[in-house]
Amino acid sequence: MSFLILLAVAATAFVIVVVYFVFASFAFGAGYQPAPRRVVDTMLSRADVGPADVVFDLGAGTGAIVFRAARERGARVVGVEVEPVRVAVLRLRRWLGGPAERVTIRWGNLFALDFREATVVAVFLWPAAMERLRPTFEAQLRSGSRVVSHWHPVPGWTPTSFDPETRVYLYRRP
């Protein structure tokens, strides 16, 4: 009988963690949806990410873009996430074998960031967030910087390129 109680408690705890992980992000202003591998590939290739780049991944989630850009492209990456459990996952992944010297994880508000060192900004955010970020991008991103977005365009900007299959938009700052 005690085994069944222990099993029920473990199953309940697991369900609570999963529900929190998936739905807590709505409390922080964005839903959690991992970027599929081919979308990440398209984002990194369209933005031409390389070893000279500093990539800011806004709403880094569990690190699909963060770790691929650092490992496969040699970029220095700043992953920004507001949700504390995902920040813990990102830091654990970095500690367990992520390219620690090229990855920085920041727990915080992406609307309060300084983007001046970024050469590439990767986003998979809702339209309202894109609208709020646009003036900051315009004020802080250097000429030649790239913004690569999955699914939602940057309001008021004309993309340099667009991949309709993966819905990836690329913008270059003039």
N, C-alpha and C positions, 0 to 999 in steps of 0.2 A: 504494500500500500504506500509506503513512504517513497518508493521509487516512482510511482505514478504521480505523487504530489510534486516531487522534484522535477520530473519531466514536464508537468503542467506549468510549473513556475518558470522553467527554462524556456519553454515554448512561448509563454506569455511575454517574457523579457525580450525574446528574439523579435516577436511581432511589434512590440513597443519601439524597439530600436529601428526596425525597418520603417515603420510608419513615421517616426521622427525624421529619419534620414531622408525620406522621400518628400514629406509634406512640410517639414519645418521651414524650408526655404521660402515658402509662401509668406510666412510671417516676416521674413527679411526682404521681401519685395520681388522675388523671382522664383519661378518654379525650377526644380532640379530635373534636368534631362541630360544624360551623358551624350557627348558628341560622338557619333559613329566614326570608326576608323577612317573611312573614305572621306568624310567631311574634314577631319583633322588633316589628312594628307592634302586635300585640296586647299585648305586654309594656309598651310605651311608652304606649299609650292606656289600658290598664287601670290603670296606676300614675299616670295623669294627669300625666306628666312635662312640666314647663314651665320657663321661664326662671329661676324662683326656686329651682329644685331643684339639689341636689348629688347626682349619681348615682354610686354605686360599682358598677362592673361586675366581679364576681368571676369570674376565669377568663376574661378578656376575649378570648382567642383572637386573631383577626385584626381585631377591632374592629367587628363588625356593630352592636352596641348602642352602643358608645362614640361612634362618629362620627355615627350617626343621631340619638342623643339630643342631641348638641352642635349639629349642623347644623340639623336639622329642628325641634327642640324648644327650642333656645337654652339648654339646661341646661349647668351646669359638670359635667364628668365625670372621674372617676378610674377609669382602667382598670387592673386588677391582674392580672398574669400571672406565673407562676413559670417557664415554659418559655422559655429565652433566645432561641431563634430567633423565636418569636412576639412577644417583647418587641421585638426588632429590627424586625420587620414593622410593629408598632404605631407605633414611633417613626418609621420611614420614612414611613408613611402620614400621620402628624401633620405631619412636616416637609414632605411633598410637597403639602400643601393641606388637611390637616385643620384645623379651627378651633383653632389652636394655643393661643390665649389662653383657651380653655375646656376644653382637654383636658390631663390629666396622666396619664402612664403610669408605673406603679410596677412594678418587677421585685421580686417578693418573695412571701413566705408570707402568704396571705390569712387564716390563722388568727392572725396576730400584728398585724392591723390595728386601728386605732382608728376606730370607726364613728360617733363622736359628731357629726361634721359632716354625715353622710349624711342626706338626706331620703328617698332611694330607694336600695334595694339590689337589683340585678338579678343573678340566679343561674341557672345551668344546670349544676348539680353533682350528683354522686352522693349517694345517701341518707346514707352515713356522713359525708360532709362537711357535709351539712345538719344532721345530729345534732350534730356538733362545733360548728357555728356558732351554733346556737340559743341557748345560754346567753350568748354574747357579744352577740348581737342583743338579747336581753332586758335585759342589763345596760347596753348603750350607746346603743341607738337611742332617740331622743326620741319623745315622744308625737306621734302623727300621721304618723310615718315609715312608709313603705311598703316591703314586701319583695315582689318579684315574681319568681316562679320558673317556669321551664319544665321540664316533665315530672315532677319530683319535688316532693312537698309538704314543708313544714317539719314534721318529726315533732312531734306534740303540739299543734300550732296548728290553729285552725279558719280556713279561708280566708274572707275577706270576699266574694270572688267566684272563680269557676272557669270557664274556657272549655274545655269538653270537646273541641272541635275542634282546638285548638292545644295543649291540656294546659298552660295558663298559670294559675297560682295567684296570687292577690293577697291579701296580708295587710296590715292596718293595725295599727300599735302603738297600744295604748290611751293 
